[in-house]
Amino acid sequence: MEKQIETLQQQLKQQEKLASLGMLSAGIAHEIQNPLNFVINFSKMSDNLLKDLTEIVEENEENFPAEDREEIEDIVADLKENMAKIVEHGERAISIIQGILLVSRGKENEYIPSDVPHIVKEYVWLSYHAMRANHKNFNISIHEEYQEGLPMMMVIPQDLSRAILNLMNNACYTVWKKAQKTGEEYTPTIGVKVTAKDEQLTIAISDNGEGMTDEVKQRIYENFFTTKPVGQGTGLGMAIVKDIVENKHHGTLTFDTKEGQGSTFYITIPIKKS
């Protein structure tokens, strides 16, 4: 009993830390958004100035030796490419931040028209980078497949993103754990797929990790049940995912697994168009 109480206390402390981290992340995201906007806007302005400079150079190209003209053209081409990359990655960063703010600001149980594949993609990669931050040697192959032309769907983005994050965190953990045991001959791989059929949207997250034993399969949705060491898992993740999918989005959560070979989790929810 004492051990169970100690474990519960550790798990509750972990939940408090996660809640505080969520509030901190939202604040940081908001503050970072403004300087990122400046970076993007000044990059676009610089690109326009570069175009003006190019026109001036072209008008006076007879005044430059051939070698200088070639060098100028190369420099201008490199600058244009660099500006395009700054804008591209800056806008991607803004997109991630907007997703975080949408989740943090969303009201409880509020359905919002959402681009589900976009949510899935962002939180798959957030989970990956979080794992990389904690384990420097962590590296995996992620295969993504998103069906094109899917409509905006009415979902609770702050909850759906949490479900994706939990499933992806578990997938990352199991392939990392297997990699520690098997060595270089093993290639950690996670697959992500979003498809729609018969007014149902399916999100599948698969891994080639350790799979689940019969005991884990039976207890996976129990509160406070976890296969992770104390302090690394709360034992609430899968119960939360099940509640989000089945109770809040009226869908189903299922899985296929083979011990030693990996698992696939399927989130299936009805498509409610905005």
DRENSE-492457 format. One record per residue: residue number from 1; y, x, z of N, C-alpha, C in turn. Coordinates in nm, 3 decimals. Each point is the difference from the previous one (the first is absolute). Example, Ala and Ser with C-alpha at 12.3 -4.5 7.8 and 13.67 -1.06 7.14 Angstrom:
BEGIN
SITE    i     n_yy     n_xx     n_zz    ca_yy    ca_xx    ca_zz     c_yy     c_xx     c_zz
SITE    1   -0.569    1.319    0.780    0.119   -0.089    0.000    0.120    0.090    0.000
SITE    2    0.105   -0.035   -0.072    0.119    0.082    0.006    0.109   -0.077    0.073
This chain:
BEGIN
SITE    i     n_yy     n_xx     n_zz    ca_yy    ca_xx    ca_zz     c_yy     c_xx     c_zz
SITE    1   -0.120    0.082    0.000    0.120   -0.082    0.000    0.127    0.087    0.000
SITE    2   -0.003    0.106    0.082    0.115    0.090    0.007    0.027    0.066   -0.135
SITE    3   -0.107    0.039   -0.067    0.014    0.061   -0.132    0.060   -0.098   -0.101
SITE    4   -0.045   -0.126    0.008    0.053   -0.102   -0.091    0.148   -0.024    0.025
SITE    5    0.038   -0.005    0.128    0.141   -0.020    0.033    0.084    0.117   -0.050
SITE    6   -0.052    0.122    0.019    0.072    0.120   -0.046    0.016   -0.002   -0.152
SITE    7   -0.108   -0.041   -0.069    0.006   -0.007   -0.147    0.103   -0.103   -0.045
SITE    8    0.001   -0.118    0.065    0.097   -0.104   -0.034    0.142    0.047    0.024
SITE    9    0.021    0.073    0.109    0.134    0.051    0.030    0.045    0.098   -0.108
SITE   10   -0.091    0.087   -0.043    0.032    0.095   -0.107    0.034   -0.073   -0.130
SITE   11   -0.077   -0.104   -0.029    0.023   -0.076   -0.123    0.132   -0.075    0.003
SITE   12    0.035   -0.057    0.115    0.127   -0.070    0.012    0.118    0.097   -0.012
SITE   13   -0.014    0.119    0.057    0.103    0.102   -0.014    0.019    0.037   -0.147
SITE   14   -0.113    0.009   -0.072    0.006    0.032   -0.142    0.074   -0.109   -0.076
SITE   15   -0.027   -0.128    0.035    0.068   -0.112   -0.064    0.150    0.005    0.026
SITE   16    0.039    0.035    0.122    0.142    0.010    0.033    0.066    0.112   -0.081
SITE   17   -0.070    0.110   -0.015    0.054    0.110   -0.080    0.019   -0.042   -0.145
SITE   18   -0.100   -0.074   -0.052    0.009   -0.045   -0.139    0.116   -0.098   -0.019
SITE   19    0.020   -0.088    0.098    0.111   -0.096   -0.009    0.134    0.074    0.001
SITE   20    0.013    0.098    0.087    0.123    0.080    0.006    0.020    0.079   -0.129
SITE   21   -0.109    0.053   -0.052    0.008    0.076   -0.125    0.044   -0.090   -0.115
SITE   22   -0.047   -0.125    0.000    0.041   -0.094   -0.105    0.149   -0.025    0.003
SITE   23    0.056   -0.021    0.119    0.144   -0.022    0.013    0.077    0.124   -0.042
SITE   24   -0.049    0.118    0.040    0.066    0.125   -0.036   -0.003    0.021   -0.152
SITE   25   -0.114   -0.030   -0.062   -0.014    0.018   -0.145    0.098   -0.088   -0.076
SITE   26    0.016   -0.126    0.047    0.094   -0.092   -0.064    0.143    0.053    0.009
SITE   27    0.035    0.054    0.117    0.135    0.057    0.018    0.023    0.121   -0.089
SITE   28   -0.099    0.088   -0.006    0.011    0.119   -0.084    0.012   -0.041   -0.147
SITE   29   -0.084   -0.095   -0.040    0.002   -0.047   -0.140    0.137   -0.052   -0.038
SITE   30    0.061   -0.077    0.090    0.133   -0.056   -0.027    0.104    0.111   -0.015
SITE   31   -0.007    0.100    0.087    0.099    0.108   -0.004   -0.018    0.089   -0.123
SITE   32   -0.124    0.020   -0.043   -0.027    0.086   -0.116    0.043   -0.065   -0.130
SITE   33    0.002   -0.133   -0.004    0.028   -0.072   -0.124    0.137    0.035   -0.058
SITE   34    0.103    0.011    0.086    0.135    0.030   -0.050    0.010    0.137   -0.067
SITE   35   -0.043    0.109    0.065    0.008    0.130   -0.069   -0.084    0.004   -0.127
SITE   36   -0.112   -0.072   -0.001   -0.081   -0.004   -0.122    0.075   -0.068   -0.114
SITE   37    0.073   -0.107    0.033    0.081   -0.067   -0.102    0.105    0.094   -0.057
SITE   38    0.062    0.083    0.088    0.097    0.098   -0.048   -0.066    0.101   -0.094
SITE   39   -0.117    0.047    0.036   -0.073    0.096   -0.084   -0.024   -0.058   -0.139
SITE   40   -0.050   -0.125   -0.003   -0.030   -0.064   -0.128    0.126   -0.023   -0.082
SITE   41    0.105   -0.052    0.065    0.124   -0.031   -0.072    0.067    0.126   -0.055
SITE   42    0.006    0.105    0.081    0.062    0.124   -0.048   -0.085    0.068   -0.108
SITE   43   -0.131   -0.019    0.006   -0.085    0.053   -0.107    0.030   -0.070   -0.132
SITE   44    0.018   -0.132    0.007    0.032   -0.076   -0.122    0.139    0.038   -0.053
SITE   45    0.096    0.019    0.093    0.133    0.042   -0.042   -0.004    0.139   -0.063
SITE   46   -0.079    0.089    0.059   -0.013    0.135   -0.055   -0.064   -0.002   -0.138
SITE   47   -0.094   -0.092   -0.019   -0.064   -0.013   -0.131    0.103   -0.044   -0.104
SITE   48    0.089   -0.091    0.037    0.106   -0.044   -0.092    0.097    0.115   -0.032
SITE   49    0.033    0.078    0.103    0.088    0.117   -0.024   -0.067    0.101   -0.089
SITE   50   -0.132    0.012    0.016   -0.076    0.094   -0.084    0.002   -0.045   -0.146
SITE   51   -0.006   -0.130   -0.021    0.009   -0.053   -0.137    0.137    0.031   -0.061
SITE   52    0.107   -0.017    0.081    0.135    0.033   -0.048    0.010    0.148   -0.035
SITE   53   -0.057    0.084    0.087    0.004    0.145   -0.025   -0.076    0.036   -0.127
SITE   54   -0.112   -0.068   -0.021   -0.081    0.026   -0.120    0.079   -0.034   -0.127
SITE   55    0.073   -0.111    0.004    0.081   -0.040   -0.116    0.110    0.103   -0.028
SITE   56    0.062    0.051    0.106    0.106    0.102   -0.018   -0.058    0.127   -0.060
SITE   57   -0.118    0.039    0.049   -0.066    0.121   -0.052   -0.036   -0.018   -0.147
SITE   58   -0.050   -0.119   -0.035   -0.039   -0.026   -0.139    0.121    0.002   -0.093
SITE   59    0.114   -0.050    0.050    0.122   -0.001   -0.081    0.053    0.141   -0.025
SITE   60   -0.035    0.090    0.090    0.052    0.138   -0.011   -0.112    0.102   -0.018
SITE   61   -0.113   -0.045   -0.054   -0.114    0.090   -0.008    0.024    0.119   -0.094
SITE   62    0.095   -0.017   -0.097    0.026    0.112   -0.091    0.065    0.117    0.073
SITE   63    0.053   -0.027    0.119    0.065    0.106    0.078   -0.098    0.080    0.085
SITE   64   -0.125   -0.045    0.002   -0.101    0.070    0.082   -0.098    0.075   -0.091
SITE   65   -0.039    0.120    0.040   -0.105    0.070   -0.073   -0.131   -0.079    0.005
SITE   66   -0.086    0.021   -0.099   -0.126   -0.075   -0.010   -0.084    0.013    0.128
SITE   67   -0.008    0.121    0.056   -0.080    0.021    0.121    0.055   -0.080    0.118
SITE   68    0.133   -0.003    0.012    0.062   -0.075    0.108   -0.023   -0.149   -0.016
SITE   69    0.005   -0.050   -0.124   -0.024   -0.141   -0.024   -0.141   -0.040    0.043
SITE   70   -0.097    0.083   -0.033   -0.139   -0.028    0.038   -0.017   -0.001    0.151
SITE   71    0.065    0.096    0.067   -0.010    0.008    0.145    0.066   -0.122    0.065
SITE   72    0.114   -0.042   -0.054    0.069   -0.118    0.054   -0.087   -0.124   -0.016
SITE   73   -0.062   -0.014   -0.117   -0.086   -0.115   -0.027   -0.118   -0.004    0.098
SITE   74   -0.057    0.118    0.028   -0.113    0.007    0.094    0.044   -0.039    0.141
SITE   75    0.117    0.052    0.041    0.051   -0.031    0.134    0.030   -0.149    0.013
SITE   76    0.063   -0.057   -0.102    0.033   -0.143    0.002   -0.128   -0.084    0.007
SITE   77   -0.103    0.038   -0.076   -0.126   -0.074    0.001   -0.065    0.006    0.138
SITE   78    0.002    0.118    0.063   -0.057    0.014    0.135    0.077   -0.084    0.101
SITE   79    0.133    0.001   -0.011    0.082   -0.078    0.093   -0.026   -0.149   -0.015
SITE   80   -0.013   -0.047   -0.124   -0.028   -0.142   -0.023   -0.135   -0.039    0.061
SITE   81   -0.099    0.088   -0.018   -0.132   -0.026    0.056    0.005   -0.003    0.153
SITE   82    0.074    0.094    0.058    0.013    0.004    0.146    0.070   -0.124    0.054
SITE   83    0.106   -0.043   -0.068    0.072   -0.121    0.042   -0.091   -0.122   -0.005
SITE   84   -0.079   -0.009   -0.105   -0.091   -0.115   -0.014   -0.103   -0.001    0.113
SITE   85   -0.048    0.119    0.038   -0.098    0.008    0.108    0.062   -0.038    0.134
SITE   86    0.124    0.043    0.023    0.069   -0.035    0.125    0.015   -0.151    0.011
SITE   87    0.042   -0.063   -0.109    0.018   -0.146    0.001   -0.135   -0.070    0.020
SITE   88   -0.102    0.046   -0.073   -0.133   -0.063    0.009   -0.054    0.004    0.142
SITE   89    0.001    0.118    0.061   -0.058    0.013    0.134    0.092   -0.060    0.107
SITE   90    0.130    0.004   -0.024    0.091   -0.066    0.092   -0.022   -0.150    0.003
SITE   91   -0.017   -0.060   -0.118   -0.024   -0.144   -0.008   -0.135   -0.038    0.060
SITE   92   -0.097    0.090   -0.015   -0.131   -0.026    0.064    0.015    0.002    0.152
SITE   93    0.077    0.095    0.051    0.024    0.006    0.145    0.071   -0.125    0.048
SITE   94    0.098   -0.047   -0.076    0.072   -0.124    0.034   -0.097   -0.117    0.003
SITE   95   -0.092   -0.004   -0.097   -0.097   -0.108   -0.007   -0.089   -0.002    0.125
SITE   96   -0.042    0.117    0.044   -0.083    0.010    0.121    0.078   -0.048    0.122
SITE   97    0.125    0.045    0.010    0.084   -0.039    0.113    0.024   -0.150    0.002
SITE   98    0.025   -0.058   -0.116    0.023   -0.145   -0.006   -0.124   -0.075    0.046
SITE   99   -0.118    0.054   -0.036   -0.124   -0.062    0.045   -0.014    0.005    0.151
SITE  100    0.035    0.114    0.059   -0.007    0.015    0.146    0.097   -0.097    0.067
SITE  101    0.122   -0.009   -0.053    0.100   -0.089    0.059   -0.040   -0.146   -0.015
SITE  102   -0.062   -0.033   -0.114   -0.046   -0.138   -0.021   -0.102   -0.038    0.105
SITE  103   -0.092    0.093    0.027   -0.104   -0.025    0.099    0.058   -0.010    0.140
SITE  104    0.092    0.093    0.033    0.054    0.004    0.136    0.094   -0.118    0.028
SITE  105    0.067   -0.050   -0.105    0.097   -0.108    0.021   -0.060   -0.139   -0.016
SITE  106   -0.120   -0.004   -0.060   -0.059   -0.131   -0.026   -0.026   -0.078    0.128
SITE  107    0.028   -0.129   -0.005   -0.025   -0.085    0.116   -0.149   -0.025    0.012
SITE  108   -0.043   -0.027    0.122   -0.141   -0.024    0.024   -0.047   -0.120   -0.081
SITE  109   -0.110    0.020   -0.071   -0.064   -0.106   -0.080    0.089   -0.053   -0.111
SITE  110    0.099    0.077   -0.046    0.088   -0.044   -0.108   -0.058    0.043   -0.136
SITE  111   -0.028   -0.097   -0.084   -0.051    0.029   -0.134    0.117    0.034   -0.093
SITE  112   -0.015    0.112   -0.070    0.107    0.048   -0.088   -0.061    0.031   -0.137
SITE  113    0.069   -0.036   -0.110   -0.050    0.039   -0.134   -0.014    0.152   -0.007
SITE  114   -0.120    0.048   -0.028   -0.027    0.144    0.010   -0.082    0.050   -0.117
SITE  115    0.025    0.125   -0.035   -0.080    0.070   -0.101   -0.116    0.067    0.074
SITE  116   -0.113   -0.067    0.005   -0.112    0.048    0.081   -0.052    0.136   -0.044
SITE  117   -0.020    0.023   -0.131   -0.044    0.134   -0.040    0.095    0.110    0.047
SITE  118    0.130   -0.030   -0.002    0.100    0.097    0.046   -0.018    0.028    0.149
SITE  119   -0.020   -0.104    0.079   -0.023    0.016    0.144   -0.125    0.084    0.024
SITE  120   -0.107   -0.032   -0.071   -0.126    0.073    0.017    0.020    0.148   -0.031
SITE  121    0.061    0.027   -0.114    0.020    0.140   -0.043    0.082    0.078    0.102
SITE  122    0.110   -0.057    0.045    0.088    0.071    0.093   -0.071    0.032    0.131
SITE  123   -0.077   -0.095    0.052   -0.061    0.023    0.131   -0.129    0.081   -0.010
SITE  124   -0.063    0.000   -0.115   -0.112    0.093   -0.023    0.051    0.145    0.010
SITE  125    0.113    0.025   -0.065    0.052    0.138   -0.002    0.070    0.037    0.130
SITE  126    0.058   -0.097    0.070    0.054    0.028    0.133   -0.111    0.043    0.095
SITE  127   -0.114   -0.068   -0.008   -0.115    0.036    0.084   -0.049    0.141   -0.034
SITE  128   -0.009    0.027   -0.129   -0.046    0.133   -0.044    0.091    0.111    0.053
SITE  129    0.130   -0.019   -0.015    0.094    0.103    0.043    0.003    0.014    0.152
SITE  130   -0.022   -0.111    0.071   -0.009    0.008    0.146   -0.121    0.083    0.041
SITE  131   -0.111   -0.020   -0.069   -0.121    0.077    0.030    0.022    0.148   -0.032
SITE  132    0.069    0.026   -0.109    0.032    0.139   -0.038    0.088    0.066    0.105
SITE  133    0.092   -0.078    0.058    0.090    0.055    0.101   -0.077    0.041    0.126
SITE  134   -0.105   -0.076    0.032   -0.079    0.029    0.120   -0.110    0.103   -0.024
SITE  135   -0.046    0.009   -0.123   -0.108    0.094   -0.033    0.040    0.075   -0.127
SITE  136    0.049    0.122    0.018    0.059    0.075   -0.112   -0.099    0.025   -0.114
SITE  137   -0.126    0.015    0.031   -0.099    0.028   -0.104   -0.058   -0.126   -0.062
SITE  138    0.051   -0.116    0.042   -0.053   -0.127   -0.051    0.043   -0.021   -0.145
SITE  139   -0.096   -0.027   -0.085    0.032   -0.031   -0.140   -0.110   -0.088   -0.057
SITE  140    0.039   -0.100   -0.074   -0.096   -0.093   -0.058    0.039   -0.035   -0.142
SITE  141   -0.096   -0.057   -0.070    0.026   -0.053   -0.134    0.015   -0.151    0.012
SITE  142    0.115   -0.052   -0.043    0.025   -0.145    0.008    0.001   -0.058   -0.141
SITE  143   -0.088   -0.096   -0.025   -0.006   -0.066   -0.131    0.059   -0.140    0.015
SITE  144    0.105   -0.028   -0.075    0.069   -0.128    0.012   -0.014   -0.082   -0.128
SITE  145   -0.014   -0.130    0.017   -0.007   -0.093   -0.114    0.072   -0.129    0.039
SITE  146    0.111   -0.026   -0.068    0.080   -0.119    0.030    0.009   -0.086   -0.125
SITE  147   -0.048   -0.121    0.008    0.005   -0.090   -0.115    0.145   -0.028   -0.037
SITE  148    0.031    0.011   -0.126    0.137   -0.023   -0.047    0.030   -0.149   -0.012
SITE  149    0.128   -0.032    0.012    0.044   -0.137   -0.022   -0.026   -0.096    0.114
SITE  150   -0.031    0.053    0.119   -0.022   -0.090    0.113    0.132   -0.061    0.046
SITE  151    0.001   -0.128    0.037    0.126   -0.066    0.039    0.043    0.042    0.141
SITE  152    0.126   -0.024    0.032    0.046    0.015    0.137   -0.074   -0.103    0.084
SITE  153   -0.047    0.041    0.117   -0.080   -0.088    0.084    0.068   -0.024    0.134
SITE  154   -0.021   -0.119    0.054    0.051   -0.032    0.132   -0.095    0.055    0.105
SITE  155    0.041    0.107    0.064   -0.079    0.061    0.107    0.093    0.037    0.116
SITE  156   -0.060    0.040    0.110    0.077    0.053    0.112   -0.005    0.152   -0.013
SITE  157    0.102    0.061   -0.062   -0.010    0.143   -0.035   -0.022    0.092    0.119
SITE  158    0.063   -0.032    0.114   -0.015    0.088    0.116   -0.144   -0.001    0.051
SITE  159   -0.071   -0.113   -0.019   -0.139   -0.008    0.044   -0.096    0.057   -0.104
SITE  160    0.022   -0.035   -0.127   -0.089    0.049   -0.104    0.005    0.153   -0.007
SITE  161    0.120    0.057    0.013    0.013    0.146   -0.004   -0.074    0.064    0.118
SITE  162    0.002   -0.068    0.116   -0.071    0.052    0.117   -0.151   -0.001   -0.025
SITE  163   -0.049   -0.105   -0.067   -0.142   -0.008   -0.031   -0.041    0.113   -0.094
SITE  164    0.080    0.023   -0.104   -0.028    0.109   -0.095    0.001    0.135    0.072
SITE  165    0.100    0.019    0.086    0.013    0.126    0.073   -0.121    0.025    0.089
SITE  166   -0.047   -0.104    0.070   -0.117    0.016    0.087   -0.124    0.036   -0.079
SITE  167   -0.023   -0.071   -0.112   -0.119    0.028   -0.081    0.007    0.140   -0.061
SITE  168    0.118    0.038   -0.047    0.015    0.132   -0.060   -0.013    0.110    0.106
SITE  169    0.055   -0.024    0.118   -0.014    0.099    0.108   -0.147    0.023    0.033
SITE  170   -0.076   -0.109    0.007   -0.144    0.013    0.029   -0.072    0.074   -0.111
SITE  171    0.037   -0.030   -0.125   -0.063    0.069   -0.114    0.031    0.149    0.003
SITE  172    0.126    0.033    0.028    0.038    0.141    0.008   -0.074    0.070    0.112
SITE  173   -0.012   -0.067    0.112   -0.066    0.062    0.116   -0.147    0.027   -0.028
SITE  174   -0.069   -0.097   -0.063   -0.144    0.019   -0.020   -0.030    0.109   -0.104
SITE  175    0.083    0.011   -0.104   -0.025    0.108   -0.096    0.038    0.136    0.059
SITE  176    0.104    0.001    0.085    0.038    0.125    0.067   -0.111    0.045    0.094
SITE  177   -0.055   -0.095    0.076   -0.106    0.032    0.095   -0.124    0.051   -0.072
SITE  178   -0.033   -0.062   -0.113   -0.116    0.044   -0.077    0.023    0.138   -0.059
SITE  179    0.124    0.026   -0.042    0.033    0.132   -0.058   -0.018    0.111    0.102
SITE  180    0.027   -0.029    0.128   -0.017    0.101    0.105   -0.146    0.040    0.015
SITE  181   -0.090   -0.093   -0.033   -0.143    0.025    0.019   -0.067    0.060   -0.123
SITE  182    0.046   -0.042   -0.119   -0.074    0.036   -0.122    0.054    0.123   -0.072
SITE  183    0.129    0.028    0.014    0.053    0.120   -0.063    0.051   -0.022   -0.141
SITE  184    0.009    0.110   -0.077    0.067   -0.003   -0.130   -0.074   -0.077   -0.108
SITE  185   -0.131   -0.021    0.017   -0.074   -0.071   -0.105    0.035   -0.149   -0.004
SITE  186    0.069   -0.047    0.100    0.037   -0.142    0.008    0.144   -0.021   -0.045
SITE  187    0.022   -0.100   -0.085    0.135   -0.034   -0.046    0.042   -0.133    0.060
SITE  188    0.086    0.000    0.102    0.045   -0.126    0.059    0.072   -0.086   -0.104
SITE  189   -0.043   -0.123   -0.015    0.056   -0.087   -0.104    0.023   -0.141    0.055
SITE  190    0.116   -0.055   -0.033    0.032   -0.138    0.036    0.043   -0.076   -0.125
SITE  191   -0.051   -0.118   -0.016    0.035   -0.083   -0.114    0.080   -0.122    0.045
SITE  192    0.103   -0.034   -0.075    0.085   -0.115    0.030    0.011   -0.086   -0.125
SITE  193   -0.029   -0.128    0.015    0.000   -0.088   -0.118    0.060   -0.135    0.037
SITE  194    0.093   -0.048   -0.082    0.060   -0.132    0.020   -0.020   -0.082   -0.127
SITE  195   -0.070   -0.112    0.011   -0.029   -0.084   -0.116    0.018   -0.148    0.037
SITE  196    0.010   -0.083   -0.102    0.013   -0.145    0.022   -0.095   -0.074   -0.094
SITE  197   -0.060   -0.106    0.055   -0.090   -0.082   -0.081   -0.012   -0.136    0.067
SITE  198    0.010   -0.106   -0.080   -0.017   -0.137    0.050    0.092   -0.029    0.118
SITE  199    0.128    0.038   -0.015    0.102   -0.025    0.103   -0.030    0.068    0.133
SITE  200   -0.080    0.106   -0.005   -0.030    0.079    0.118    0.036    0.146   -0.027
SITE  201    0.068    0.062    0.095    0.034    0.141   -0.013   -0.093    0.081    0.091
SITE  202   -0.054    0.107   -0.055   -0.092    0.085    0.077    0.054    0.142    0.009
SITE  203    0.005    0.051    0.122    0.037    0.139    0.026   -0.124    0.070    0.052
SITE  204   -0.045    0.102   -0.070   -0.120    0.074    0.041    0.038    0.144    0.033
SITE  205   -0.042    0.045    0.116    0.022    0.139    0.042   -0.137    0.059    0.034
SITE  206   -0.041    0.098   -0.076   -0.133    0.059    0.016    0.010    0.148    0.033
SITE  207   -0.103    0.051    0.064   -0.005    0.143    0.033   -0.144    0.051   -0.011
SITE  208   -0.014    0.129   -0.016   -0.133    0.061   -0.002   -0.023    0.078    0.130
SITE  209    0.045   -0.063    0.111   -0.011    0.064    0.131   -0.136   -0.021    0.065
SITE  210    0.002   -0.021    0.130   -0.125   -0.002    0.077   -0.071   -0.135   -0.002
SITE  211    0.068   -0.106   -0.044   -0.064   -0.130    0.005   -0.011   -0.049    0.144
SITE  212   -0.070   -0.112    0.019   -0.009   -0.058    0.134   -0.145   -0.021    0.041
SITE  213   -0.026    0.023    0.127   -0.131   -0.031    0.057   -0.009   -0.151    0.022
SITE  214   -0.121   -0.048    0.032   -0.019   -0.143    0.026    0.084   -0.045    0.119
SITE  215    0.010    0.085    0.103    0.079   -0.037    0.118    0.148   -0.017   -0.036
SITE  216    0.052    0.095   -0.079    0.142   -0.007   -0.040    0.025   -0.124   -0.084
SITE  217   -0.092   -0.032   -0.091    0.015   -0.119   -0.084    0.009   -0.127    0.085
SITE  218   -0.077   -0.006    0.106   -0.001   -0.118    0.084    0.123   -0.010    0.090
SITE  219    0.057    0.115    0.036    0.108    0.000    0.099    0.138    0.033   -0.058
SITE  220    0.007    0.016   -0.131    0.122    0.054   -0.063    0.126   -0.081    0.029
SITE  221   -0.016   -0.132    0.019    0.118   -0.085    0.022    0.026   -0.028    0.149
SITE  222   -0.078    0.064    0.088    0.022   -0.019    0.143    0.127    0.070    0.044
SITE  223    0.076   -0.065    0.086    0.118    0.064    0.058   -0.041    0.119    0.085
SITE  224    0.072    0.110   -0.017   -0.018    0.124    0.076   -0.127    0.076   -0.036
SITE  225   -0.070   -0.042   -0.105   -0.115    0.080   -0.045    0.048    0.100   -0.104
SITE  226   -0.031    0.127    0.024    0.040    0.104   -0.093   -0.103    0.112   -0.002
SITE  227   -0.013    0.065   -0.114   -0.088    0.116   -0.012    0.079    0.130    0.011
SITE  228    0.131   -0.012    0.016    0.084    0.118    0.010    0.011    0.046    0.145
SITE  229    0.032    0.127    0.022    0.019    0.050    0.136    0.116   -0.072    0.069
SITE  230   -0.003   -0.002    0.134    0.107   -0.062    0.077    0.133    0.065   -0.036
SITE  231    0.101   -0.084   -0.025    0.132    0.051   -0.037    0.023    0.002   -0.149
SITE  232   -0.108   -0.008   -0.080    0.015    0.001   -0.146   -0.016   -0.139   -0.060
SITE  233   -0.062   -0.090    0.073   -0.019   -0.135   -0.051    0.016   -0.102    0.111
SITE  234    0.061   -0.114   -0.032    0.021   -0.103    0.102   -0.116   -0.098    0.007
SITE  235   -0.082   -0.007   -0.104   -0.106   -0.098   -0.003    0.050   -0.140   -0.033
SITE  236    0.124   -0.008   -0.047    0.059   -0.131   -0.033    0.022   -0.018   -0.150
SITE  237   -0.008    0.110   -0.075    0.037   -0.002   -0.142   -0.072   -0.103   -0.083
SITE  238   -0.133   -0.003    0.007   -0.075   -0.090   -0.086    0.013   -0.146    0.045
SITE  239    0.014   -0.022    0.130    0.022   -0.136    0.048    0.134   -0.052   -0.051
SITE  240    0.100    0.088   -0.004    0.132   -0.037   -0.052   -0.008   -0.030   -0.149
SITE  241   -0.072    0.084   -0.074   -0.015   -0.022   -0.144   -0.066   -0.135   -0.026
SITE  242   -0.106   -0.030    0.073   -0.071   -0.127   -0.019    0.092   -0.119    0.028
SITE  243    0.080    0.011    0.106    0.093   -0.108    0.033    0.106   -0.018   -0.109
SITE  244    0.053    0.111   -0.049    0.102   -0.005   -0.105   -0.054   -0.065   -0.127
SITE  245   -0.121    0.039   -0.039   -0.057   -0.049   -0.125   -0.046   -0.145    0.012
SITE  246   -0.078   -0.029    0.104   -0.066   -0.130    0.008    0.088   -0.109    0.062
SITE  247    0.074    0.033    0.105    0.080   -0.102    0.068    0.139   -0.015   -0.059
SITE  248    0.063    0.111   -0.037    0.137   -0.007   -0.048    0.009   -0.021   -0.152
SITE  249   -0.096    0.054   -0.075    0.005   -0.013   -0.146   -0.113   -0.087   -0.056
SITE  250   -0.082   -0.056    0.091   -0.105   -0.095   -0.039   -0.094    0.059   -0.104
SITE  251   -0.031    0.129    0.018   -0.089    0.068   -0.092   -0.130    0.041    0.068
SITE  252   -0.067    0.096   -0.059   -0.126    0.050    0.057    0.004    0.153    0.003
SITE  253   -0.065    0.056    0.101   -0.015    0.145    0.013   -0.148    0.031    0.006
SITE  254   -0.049    0.075   -0.097   -0.142    0.034   -0.005   -0.015    0.150   -0.024
SITE  255   -0.122    0.049    0.014   -0.023    0.142   -0.026   -0.143    0.025   -0.046
SITE  256   -0.016    0.108   -0.075   -0.130    0.056   -0.036   -0.004    0.141    0.055
SITE  257   -0.112    0.039    0.057   -0.007    0.134    0.056   -0.143    0.053   -0.002
SITE  258   -0.012    0.131   -0.015   -0.128    0.067    0.012    0.019    0.123    0.088
SITE  259   -0.079    0.008    0.103    0.015    0.110    0.093   -0.018    0.133   -0.072
SITE  260    0.096    0.088    0.018   -0.004    0.132   -0.063    0.058    0.005   -0.140
SITE  261    0.031   -0.119   -0.059    0.048   -0.002   -0.139    0.141   -0.056   -0.016
SITE  262    0.043   -0.086    0.092    0.135   -0.052   -0.012    0.007   -0.150    0.017
SITE  263    0.123   -0.052   -0.009    0.025   -0.143    0.021    0.107   -0.050   -0.097
SITE  264   -0.004   -0.129   -0.026    0.105   -0.067   -0.076    0.040   -0.128    0.073
SITE  265    0.129   -0.016    0.024    0.053   -0.122    0.062    0.073   -0.081   -0.106
SITE  266   -0.022   -0.132    0.004    0.061   -0.091   -0.096    0.088   -0.101    0.073
SITE  267    0.127   -0.001   -0.036    0.092   -0.105    0.045    0.018   -0.097   -0.117
SITE  268   -0.035   -0.127    0.021    0.018   -0.101   -0.103    0.087   -0.111    0.055
SITE  269    0.114   -0.023   -0.067    0.093   -0.104    0.046    0.040   -0.090   -0.118
SITE  270    0.025   -0.127    0.026    0.044   -0.089   -0.108    0.139    0.039   -0.049
SITE  271    0.020   -0.011   -0.129    0.129    0.035   -0.059    0.097   -0.117    0.016
SITE  272    0.101    0.021    0.081    0.108   -0.099    0.017    0.124    0.057   -0.066
SITE  273    0.033   -0.053   -0.117    0.112    0.054   -0.077    0.133   -0.040    0.063
SITE  274    0.099    0.087   -0.019    0.133   -0.027    0.056    0.072   -0.105   -0.083
